[in-house]
Structures are given as C-alpha cells and as structure tokens.
Amino acid sequence: MANVKKTKESEYNADSIEVLEGLDAVRKRPGMYIAGTDTIDGLHQLFLEILDNSVDEAMNGYADSIKVVLHSDQSSMTVEDNGRGIPVDIHPKFKKSALELILTTLHAGGKFSGKSYSASGGLHGVGSSVVNALSEELKVTVLRKGFQYTQSYSKGKPVSQIKKSKSAKSGSGTTMFFRPDYDLFRLKKFSSDYIKNRLKVKAFLNPGLRILFFDEVNDEQIEYKYDDGVSAYLKEIVKDDGAKVVGDIFTIDLELPIPVSIALAWTENTKEVFYSYVNGIYTVDGGTHEQGAKNGIVKSIRNYIQVHDALPKGLKLGSEDIREGLICVLSVKMSADHHQPQFQGQTKSKLNNPEIVSLVETSLKSLEQALNEKPSVTQGILDRIFMAARARAASRAAGQQVRRKIGLNQRMTLPGKLADCSSNSNSETELLLVEGDSAGGSAKQGRDRHFQAVLPLRGKVLNTIASSDKKILENKELGNVVAALGAGVGADFQSKKLRYGKIIILTDADADGMHIGTLLLAFFFTQMADLIKDGRLYIGKPPLYGIFQGSPGSKSSASKKKSKSEALWAYTDEELSTIVKGLKTSKPRIVRYKGLGEMNPDTLWETTLDPKNRTLLKVTMDDLEKVKEGFEALMGSDSSTRYRLIQENSGSLAVDI
C-alpha cells in the first residue's frame, strides 16, 4: 500500500495543474457558455449573441437598421448594423485595440456600467468572445469616424492585424461574419425558420427598428418592422394560435420607474401563456418580472370585482381562474447602473431581481383603470373568469366524489392482476409497475416474492395532464394503481397509508416504454405528489441489449438467485458499441430486448430486479412550478408549445449519413 500511495502522490503535483488561458476554456467547456453543442439552440445562440449586440445599439438609440444574411452554404452568417461601430483605438491599460480586447477576452465590454449603454441584453462581456472562440472563421468590419477597419480571427485568435482603409468611408456600424467550428457542433447548418422567428420577435420588442433578412439558401428577402411593439406581437401570437379573444387587447406602456411594456388578452383557451423579455432577451423560465405581472393582473381583477360588487354569491375565485386563457407579452428594460438585471446563467433563462416584482406589479394599476373605462368589455372577461371558477369547482367536487368511491372500494378488494408480496414491512417492500401481461409474467417469475409485488398495466395509461379529475379517477388502470397502493388519491392521499416502501416504474427500454413511464410520472405528480416528495418513487432501468460471448445460459428460473450469467449488458446503442469494440471475440451473440417479456426470469432478476445489481433512478423535483410548466407544455391540452418545440428542435434529431 505504501508503494501505491507514493506512486499516486508522484503523479499528482504542481505539474498536473492545467491553466486554460484566453478563450481555451470556452473551447474546452462550451456548455458553460452556450446551450450545448448538440442542439439547435446551442448553434443558434452564436447568432443570437452577435444579433443582441446590434439590437443593443438600436435599443440605446444609436442604430435603426440591422441586416442579417444566411449565406448559401447555410453554415455561415453575417450580422450588420448602422450603430456606432466597435471602438478600434488602443486600450490604455491592456495596450491592444478595444476591438481585439472585446473579441479575445472574456468579461470585456462596454455594458458593465451605464456609461455607454443605458440598457442592454449583454451583461457579462462574454458574448462576442464566445462566438469568436467557437468559430472556425470570424471577420469583423467596423465603420467608425470616417474610416473602415477590418480584422480576421480563427478559433478565438487573431490571424491578421487591424487594417484601416486608405480612403475615407461614410457611415458607421459593425459587420460580423462568422462560420462556427463544426468540429465542435453536431448540427452543421443554420435554420431559416429559427432565424426568422427570432428576428421577428426582436422587431416586435423594438418598435421602429428595421431588420432585413437575406436568406441566400431560399433566395428570399424579408423586412421586419413594427411600430406597435408588444401589441402587434400579441396580435401575431393570437393569430398563429387560432385563439379567440374575449373582450379586448389591453396595452400598457410606462417609462417609470423602469420602462415596462405589456400587452394582454383573455382568450377561450384554457391555458395561460406568458412571453416575458428583459432588454430584448427571452426569459423562457420567467422570473421576478413575470411574477410581478401575474400579481398585478390578479390584483386589478380582484379590485374591480370588489369595487363593483361583481362576484356571484357563493363563488370562490382563485388566481388560476383569473389567469385561465390569458395570453401576455411582457417586456422590461433595465439599465446597467440602476436595477441591473440579474439573470440565471449566461443563457439568461430567468430574471432573479427581487425588487422587480413590485415595480412591474405597480405598473399594472393602469389595467384596473382600463377595465373601468370599458365596462361592457370587462363584463365579458368577468363572465369568462367566473365560468372557469365554476368549472374548476365542479371538477373538484366530481373528483372528491370519485375519490370517496375509490376509497371505499379499495379497502374491500385489491386488483385481480396484482401479485402481492408476503412481507408486510413497509420498509422493505416494493411495488413493480410493469408494462403488459407478458412483462408481468416474467416479473412475477423473476421477482423475490418475499418483498416484491408486481402490478401489470394494460397499454398506455390515461394522460392525466390533459384530463379532468373525474376522468382520471374513473380510469380502470389508474384505479388499480390507487387500489394497490392503498393510500388514497388527490387531496385524500396519505403517505403513511402506503402499502409499499418503494414504487418502481418498470417499463420497456424503448420509446413506447418511455412514453408509458412519462404518463405514470404525470399521474403521480398530479395525484400523489407527496409520494415523490417523500422519495418513494423510482424508475427501473432494464438493459436494451445482452452481449453473450458464449451460451446465454439456462432459462430455468429455479436457480436464478445463484447463477451468474456470462453476459454483458448495454443500456444504450452507444454502450453496445463500446462493449463490442472491447471484446476479444469478433462475433459475440447480441440479443436486443424489445420488452421485459422477452427476458427469461433469471435474466430479468439479474439485470433489473436484484437489489445488488439493478439500477434505480429516484424521482425528485426541486422546483414544483417548473415541473408543472414542463408537464403542461409537453402533455397539456394546448399543443402550440409542443408544436413550437418540435419545430425548433427537429434539427437536433438529424443524423449525418
């Protein structure tokens, strides 16, 4: 042991410490700076970082036109603006041009204070330098103070000196051409549709800004320019969603204490949708500004109802009733020297400034005034809100009735397909939820009957995210789950009454199995969330492949607890490839398990059921609201979000052939 320790110490010393200088850190760990290198968002974030710099010039009144070119190779882009142009003079401290400093140094820029930009989307001084680091080729052209300056870069390093034009040039602005380093990115081409969508939104959020898009791939030229701002944006959203507006569209534009622009409308849809932005940056996960808007809208409606004594007798109104069907576009502009934006990460997905809640909420006071000015329009909105409250109350009542009915029945009988275990100790027992009778047969034979119970489920269970409580609780398969667990459901669920210590979702390792597992996760989240909070829900991982170098072994289940298979197990195609490459034999026998029912009981025990060998994933949730939003987006009755996600991410499913 002494020799081993000495060897380890000699291998790990000062020489072992690496320091990534310049932009090497970005190239080594790009996922820290952009949304990954294998998704459509990651590749296009390079474009957005450059675009946002030009938009910042427009936002501060220095530019009114931006030109974007998607070149014919579809793998390179140019962004040009008529702003001030990046400074090219020598920085007094670092003794290099400001242009080179910005493009080659992390956290270098003019947006850390309010001296050069009153408001900006760029805050950390890493945008342009990250794009430069991840580009095989980048060329910048600056028009400034009567001359043109150009410089070229590759993989974050300058490959030329700044060249100044000999003759005078009119105008001002910055032009950036870049071609990503496709050794780092899986996707090799930019998406015209993705770019169009982002450019349109930028034009909506900056009234009067003219954005020209030259799509050389499709030989198309488009101009985006909207003078009505967020109001025009909301009308576009309503049109695309096919939503029917109830009443009218309300618009709020205030300059103090911070510029806030809001457009909102109630629709006949059942889902509330918020599109929130900070300095032109889409905060996909919302944040404090969005919470302030939600608070302000609810407060305005409640105040109006109270003043006019408009609430029907006996009706209880919740915040979710008021916001049901609401579509809202929110844009706030925050300066670097006053209420500086505090985003969550470089991708700026969420705003964290706590003081913004009250500032945005206060701006919504004008909504109450607008409601008072249009009493007939307001009454239509109130009728829609009261209808939502009555429907929610009726759904709760129906659900409670069905829960009581299920509660009585489950005490009398257990599901007929349940193969229970012999132990009554909650600390050691577990319920395996398996997919179909075939898998159920293998699991029943392969399990340890002392502590493992098996409940086969038929087909894909009900999608509880898009279903009413009554429909959920009358579903036979989900009713069997509720009965087997014996702890009630919904508001009546009590963890202490659970008949099993662990509940394990054990579906096939294919796409259908994942879908069924997701549906079950949705059910537990909506009806038994405490089960997840208590850490009692798990997902089992069966192998997708068995790799046998000889005979796969006996199919007898009699000795399954003692026998050791000579097989190797792979859970993904990548693992299979790695294992096969490492084998000495050139022709192993590979078995792909299409389902658990295809595994003989001893194989199922060894790989998936034996606590000594199996892999279980505990289901947890850190952010309840975020989980709810995710389920609603992916499985809710409103398909618009799913449609948009598919459109934006379809490129990431592409395979190079």
Secondary structure, DSSP 8 states (H G I E B T S, - for coil): -HHHHHHHHHHSSGGG-----TTHHHHH-GGGTSS-SSSHHHHHHHHHHHHHHHHHHHHTTS-SEEEEEE-TTSS-EEEEE-SS----SB-TTT-SBHHHHHHHSTT-SS-SSTTT-SB-S--SS-HHHHHHHTEEEEEEEEEETTEEEEEEEETTEE-S--EE-SS---S-EEEEEEEE-TTT-S--S--HHHHHHHHHHHHHHSTT-EEEEEETTTTEEEEE--SSTHHHHHHHHHHHHT--EEEEEEEEEE-SSS-EEEEEEEESSSS-EEEEEETTEE-TT-BHHHHHHHHHHHHHHHHHHHHTT-S-TT----HHHHHTTEEEEEEE--BSSSS---BSTTTT--B--TTHHHHHHHHTHHHHHHHHH-HHHHHHHHHHHHHHHHHHHHHHHHHHHHHHHHHHHHHH---TT-B--S---TTT-EEEEEEHHHHHHHHHHHS-TTTEEEEEE-SS---GGGS-HHHHHT-HHHHHHHHHHTS--GGG--GGG-S-SEEEEE--SSHHHHHHHHHHHHHHHHH-HHHHHTT-EEEE---SEEEESS------STTTTT-----EEESSHHHHHHHHHH-SSSS-EEEE-SSGGGS-HHHHIIIII-TTT--EEE---S-HHHHHHHHHHHHSS--HHHHHHHHHHGGGG----
